[in-house]
């Protein structure tokens, strides 16, 4: 890995990954409330580190991609072997911004006082760039949250419908095609994370639906896996709304039954 001797916190980071709309914000909020420093500058309401979001967005743009545009995305071996220049660029951005933008001005004092300070970040785009991040933080702990791909696509659809003040009861042909494409995008993210997991020392995967249905058991498993002694101000289970699970099943949207989705991960993960 690349050295951070002049600013590296005493412990490697916790990296929250998963497809957009999969519960990464909820998970990051729980970790933050349990004593993990997830960034002093975050996008409003998303528990998303502005520094890491901007680094990831810039890296994807330099590769000719975005979080949603992944056609001809380089395979893992190519990322590891031919994008060393991008890893170097990311490291430079971290040197400039990690203490000042993400960890905050008082973190040096905390690092002296608390040798076990836990920190990390959440940005779903990280899921696509894990081979690069593994070069910088090989000892990082990866926490992957998985949600039903149909619910993910439905959540993306509902978010855009809300912006446009329209209903999701009926869709145009283009909107239907986008929905199917988003389920396949969800599968692409899952596959990229699965391929990259062996590059990290510790990986813990949990299902969004399990977290919602039995939060105390799932969080106990999570905290044990990542070696975290939670210092929560409130019970993390109280932050969870169980009704958010399996929205696509509850919605009774007639057009859902007519789609030809063909996403093997839905059945592999028990979502069909």
C-alpha positions in Angstrom: 0.0 0.0 0.0 1.0 3.6 -0.3 2.4 5.2 2.8 0.5 7.8 4.8 3.1 8.2 7.5 2.5 11.9 8.0 -1.3 11.8 8.4 -2.5 8.2 8.5 -5.0 7.6 11.4 -3.9 4.8 13.8 -6.3 2.3 12.4 -7.3 1.5 8.8 -10.7 2.7 7.5 -14.1 1.1 7.4 -15.4 1.4 3.8 -19.2 1.1 3.3 -20.0 -0.2 -0.2 -23.1 -1.2 -2.1 -25.3 -0.1 -5.0 -27.0 3.3 -4.7 -30.3 3.1 -2.8 -29.2 -0.1 -1.0 -29.1 1.2 2.5 -25.6 2.5 2.5 -26.7 5.8 4.1 -28.6 4.0 6.9 -25.5 1.8 7.6 -23.2 4.8 7.6 -25.5 6.6 10.0 -25.5 3.6 12.4 -21.7 3.4 12.3 -21.4 7.1 12.8 -23.7 7.0 15.8 -21.7 4.0 17.1 -18.5 6.0 17.3 -17.0 5.7 13.8 -15.9 9.0 12.3 -17.5 8.9 8.9 -16.5 12.4 7.9 -16.9 15.9 9.2 -18.1 17.3 5.8 -20.9 15.2 4.4 -23.6 15.8 1.7 -26.8 16.8 3.4 -28.9 13.9 4.6 -26.8 11.2 3.0 -23.9 10.6 5.5 -21.8 10.7 2.3 -18.3 12.0 2.6 -17.9 15.0 0.3 -14.1 14.4 -0.1 -14.4 10.7 -1.1 -17.5 11.4 -3.3 -15.6 14.1 -5.2 -12.5 11.9 -5.5 -14.5 9.0 -6.8 -16.6 11.1 -9.2 -13.4 12.7 -10.6 -11.7 9.3 -11.0 -14.7 7.8 -12.9 -14.9 10.9 -15.1 -11.3 10.5 -16.1 -12.0 7.0 -17.1 -15.0 8.1 -19.2 -17.6 6.8 -16.8 -20.0 7.8 -14.0 -21.8 5.9 -11.3 -24.5 5.0 -13.7 -22.6 4.8 -17.0 -20.4 1.7 -16.8 -20.4 0.4 -20.4 -16.9 -0.9 -21.2 -15.8 -0.4 -17.6 -12.3 -1.9 -17.2 -12.1 -5.3 -15.6 -10.3 -5.7 -12.3 -7.0 -6.8 -13.7 -6.9 -3.8 -16.0 -7.7 -1.4 -13.1 -4.9 -2.9 -11.0 -2.3 -3.0 -13.9 -3.0 0.0 -16.1 -4.5 2.6 -13.7 -1.6 3.1 -11.3 -1.5 6.8 -12.4 -5.1 7.2 -11.1 -4.2 5.6 -7.8 -1.3 8.1 -7.5 -3.7 11.0 -8.3 -6.2 9.8 -5.6 -3.4 9.6 -3.1 -2.4 13.2 -3.8 -6.0 14.3 -3.3 -6.1 12.4 0.0 -2.9 14.1 1.2 -4.5 17.5 0.5 -7.9 16.7 1.9 -8.0 13.8 4.4 -7.2 15.7 7.6 -8.7 19.1 6.5 -11.9 18.0 4.8 -12.8 14.5 6.0 -11.4 14.0 9.5 -11.6 17.6 10.6 -9.2 20.0 12.3 -9.4 18.4 15.7 -8.6 14.9 14.6 -4.9 15.2 15.3 -5.6 15.7 19.0 -8.0 12.8 19.0 -5.4 10.6 17.2 -2.9 11.3 20.0 -5.5 10.7 22.7 -7.3 7.7 21.1 -5.0 5.3 19.4 -8.0 3.2 18.5 -10.0 5.9 16.7 -12.3 4.3 14.1 -13.0 6.2 10.9 -14.3 5.5 7.5 -16.4 6.7 4.6 -19.5 5.9 2.6 -19.9 6.6 -1.1 -21.5 3.9 -3.4 -19.1 4.9 -6.2 -16.3 3.4 -4.2 -17.8 0.0 -5.1 -16.6 0.4 -8.7 -13.1 1.6 -7.8 -12.2 -0.9 -5.0 -9.1 -2.2 -6.8 -7.6 1.3 -6.7 -8.6 1.8 -3.0 -7.1 -1.5 -2.1 -3.7 -0.2 -3.3 -4.0 2.7 -0.8 -5.8 1.0 2.1 -5.1 -2.8 1.8 -5.9 -3.2 5.5 -9.3 -1.5 5.2 -12.4 -3.3 6.4 -15.1 -3.6 3.7 -18.8 -3.5 4.8 -21.1 -4.4 1.9 -24.8 -3.9 2.3 -27.0 -5.7 -0.3 -30.7 -4.9 -1.1 -33.2 -6.5 -3.4 -32.3 -5.3 -6.9 -36.0 -4.6 -7.8 -36.3 -2.4 -4.7 -33.1 -0.6 -5.7 -34.4 0.1 -9.2 -37.8 1.1 -7.8 -36.2 3.5 -5.4 -34.1 5.2 -8.2 -37.3 5.4 -10.3 -39.3 6.9 -7.4 -36.5 9.5 -6.7 -36.6 10.7 -10.3 -40.4 10.7 -10.4 -40.4 12.9 -7.3 -38.1 15.4 -8.9 -40.3 15.5 -11.9 -43.6 15.5 -9.9 -45.0 12.5 -11.7 -46.4 9.1 -10.7 -44.7 5.7 -11.0 -48.1 4.0 -11.6 -47.6 4.2 -15.4 -44.3 4.3 -17.2 -43.2 5.2 -20.7 -41.2 2.6 -22.7 -38.0 4.5 -22.0 -38.7 4.5 -18.2 -39.4 0.7 -18.3 -36.1 0.2 -20.1 -34.3 2.3 -17.6 -35.8 0.3 -14.7 -34.5 -3.0 -16.2 -31.1 -1.4 -16.9 -31.0 -0.3 -13.2 -31.6 -3.8 -12.0 -28.7 -4.9 -14.2 -26.6 -2.1 -12.9 -27.3 -3.3 -9.4 -26.0 -6.7 -10.5 -22.9 -5.1 -12.0 -22.1 -3.4 -8.7 -22.6 -6.7 -6.8 -20.2 -8.5 -9.1 -17.5 -5.8 -8.9 -17.6 -5.8 -5.1 -17.5 -9.7 -5.1 -14.4 -9.6 -7.3 -12.6 -7.0 -5.3 -13.4 -8.4 -1.8 -10.3 -10.7 -1.7 -8.1 -7.6 -2.0 -9.1 -6.5 1.5 -8.2 -8.1 4.9 -11.7 -8.0 6.4 -15.1 -8.1 4.5 -18.5 -8.3 6.1 -21.7 -8.6 4.0 -25.2 -8.0 5.3 -28.6 -7.8 3.7 -30.7 -4.7 4.0 -33.8 -6.8 4.6 -32.2 -8.7 7.4 -31.0 -5.5 9.0 -34.6 -4.2 8.9 -36.3 -7.3 10.2 -33.9 -8.1 13.0 -31.6 -5.1 13.6 -30.2 -6.1 17.0 -29.0 -9.5 15.7 -27.6 -8.1 12.5 -25.8 -5.2 14.2 -24.3 -7.6 16.8 -22.9 -9.7 14.0 -21.6 -6.6 12.2 -19.9 -5.1 15.3 -18.3 -8.4 16.1 -17.0 -8.8 12.5 -15.5 -5.3 12.3 -14.2 -5.4 15.9 -16.3 -2.4 17.0 -17.3 -1.6 20.5 -20.3 0.7 19.8 -20.5 4.0 21.7 -24.0 4.8 20.5 -25.9 7.8 21.9 -29.1 6.0 21.1 -30.1 2.4 20.3 -29.1 1.9 16.6 -32.2 -0.3 16.1 -34.4 2.6 16.8 -33.1 4.3 13.5 -34.6 1.5 11.4 -38.0 1.6 9.6 -38.9 -2.1 8.9 -41.6 -1.1 6.4 -38.9 -0.1 3.8 -38.1 -3.8 3.0 -39.4 -5.4 -0.2 -41.1 -2.2 -1.5 -41.5 -3.8 -4.9 -43.6 -6.6 -3.5 -45.8 -4.2 -1.6 -46.3 -1.7 -4.5 -48.7 -3.8 -6.6 -47.4 -2.0 -9.8 -49.0 -3.8 -12.7 -46.1 -3.0 -15.1 -43.6 -4.8 -12.9 -45.1 -8.2 -13.9 -44.6 -7.4 -17.6 -40.8 -6.8 -17.5 -38.2 -9.2 -18.8 -35.4 -8.6 -16.3 -33.1 -11.6 -16.3 -30.9 -10.9 -13.4 -29.5 -14.1 -12.0 -28.5 -12.5 -8.7 -32.1 -12.0 -7.8 -32.7 -15.7 -7.5 -29.2 -16.4 -6.1 -29.8 -14.1 -3.2 -33.3 -15.3 -2.6 -35.1 -12.2 -3.9 -37.3 -14.1 -6.4 
